Amino acid sequence: MAKSSRSFSAGVFPECAVSKSGERKWLSSWPVESSRLEVGEALLLHSDGLSEARNLAGEEFGDARIEAAARSGIGMSAQALADALTEQARVFRGGETPEDDVSVAVLRRLGSGL
């Protein structure tokens, strides 16, 4: 049984939900949207400091890299996925200090209970 969540985004990036099969869906940023997270699926929340992180050549980390990291994190714990994504962004920046805050939160539904 899927549990539902409600979310909205005001001035931050939309949430990305990733299914067990690796399919992702970007949740609408406005207005409030209801969605369901199936057992094993993950919800990835991040600040613009992650997607807009730049490497030494000025290239942004971007949504494609975030999506690839989320797909590669299927089966990881929520903490391991957040850590892996944060580390990938650090390596992408060449170890440089971020220009903006980098916030990442991952929620993974583990079972059918609340």
C-alpha positions as CSV (number, residue, x, y, z in Angstrom):
1,M,0.0,0.0,0.0
2,A,1.4,3.3,-1.0
3,K,1.5,6.2,1.4
4,S,1.0,9.7,0.1
5,S,2.8,13.0,0.6
6,R,2.0,16.5,-0.2
7,S,4.7,19.0,-1.2
8,F,5.2,22.4,-2.6
9,S,8.3,24.4,-3.5
10,A,8.5,28.1,-3.3
11,G,11.8,29.3,-4.7
12,V,13.6,26.0,-4.5
13,F,14.0,23.1,-6.9
14,P,11.3,20.5,-7.3
15,E,11.6,17.2,-5.6
16,C,12.7,14.1,-7.5
17,A,11.1,10.8,-6.7
18,V,12.9,7.6,-7.9
19,S,11.2,4.2,-8.3
20,K,12.8,0.9,-7.5
21,S,13.3,0.4,-11.3
22,G,15.2,3.7,-11.6
23,E,12.4,5.7,-13.1
24,R,12.3,9.2,-11.9
25,K,9.6,11.8,-11.7
26,W,10.0,15.5,-10.9
27,L,7.3,16.7,-8.7
28,S,5.6,19.9,-9.6
29,S,7.0,23.0,-7.8
30,W,3.7,24.9,-7.7
31,P,0.9,24.4,-6.6
32,V,0.8,21.8,-3.9
33,E,1.0,18.3,-5.4
34,S,0.1,15.0,-3.8
35,S,2.0,11.9,-4.7
36,R,2.6,8.4,-3.5
37,L,5.9,6.7,-2.6
38,E,5.9,2.9,-3.0
39,V,7.9,0.6,-0.8
40,G,11.6,0.9,-1.8
41,E,11.2,4.2,-3.6
42,A,13.2,7.3,-2.7
43,L,12.4,11.0,-2.5
44,L,15.3,13.3,-3.2
45,L,15.2,16.9,-2.0
46,H,18.1,19.3,-2.7
47,S,18.9,23.0,-2.7
48,D,20.0,24.9,-5.8
49,G,23.6,24.8,-4.4
50,L,23.7,21.2,-5.6
51,S,22.4,21.5,-9.1
52,E,24.2,24.9,-9.7
53,A,27.6,23.7,-8.3
54,R,30.2,24.5,-10.8
55,N,33.4,22.8,-11.8
56,L,36.7,24.6,-12.6
57,A,35.5,24.9,-16.2
58,G,32.3,26.7,-15.1
59,E,30.0,23.8,-16.0
60,E,27.0,23.2,-13.7
61,F,26.5,19.9,-11.9
62,G,23.0,20.0,-13.2
63,D,19.8,17.8,-13.2
64,A,21.2,15.1,-15.4
65,R,24.0,14.3,-12.9
66,I,21.6,14.4,-10.0
67,E,19.3,12.0,-11.9
68,A,22.2,9.7,-12.7
69,A,23.3,9.6,-9.1
70,A,19.7,8.9,-8.0
71,R,19.5,6.0,-10.5
72,S,22.8,4.6,-9.3
73,G,21.6,4.8,-5.7
74,I,18.8,2.2,-6.2
75,G,19.2,-0.2,-3.3
76,M,21.3,2.2,-1.2
77,S,20.1,3.5,2.1
78,A,18.8,7.0,2.2
79,Q,21.9,8.1,4.1
80,A,24.3,6.4,1.6
81,L,22.5,8.0,-1.4
82,A,22.7,11.4,0.2
83,D,26.4,10.9,1.0
84,A,27.2,9.6,-2.5
85,L,25.4,12.5,-4.2
86,T,27.2,15.0,-1.9
87,E,30.6,13.4,-2.6
88,Q,30.0,13.3,-6.4
89,A,29.2,17.0,-6.3
90,R,32.4,17.7,-4.2
91,V,34.5,15.7,-6.7
92,F,32.8,17.5,-9.6
93,R,33.8,20.9,-8.1
94,G,37.4,19.7,-7.9
95,G,37.3,19.8,-4.2
96,E,36.7,23.6,-4.2
97,T,34.5,25.1,-1.5
98,P,30.9,25.5,-2.8
99,E,29.8,29.0,-3.7
100,D,26.3,28.3,-2.2
101,D,25.0,26.0,0.5
102,V,24.5,22.4,-0.6
103,S,21.6,20.7,1.1
104,V,20.5,17.2,0.3
105,A,17.8,15.1,1.9
106,V,16.7,11.6,0.9
107,L,13.7,9.8,2.2
108,R,13.3,6.1,1.3
109,R,10.1,4.2,2.1
110,L,11.2,0.9,3.7
111,G,7.9,-0.8,4.6
112,S,4.2,-0.7,4.4
113,G,3.7,0.7,7.8
114,L,3.7,4.4,8.7
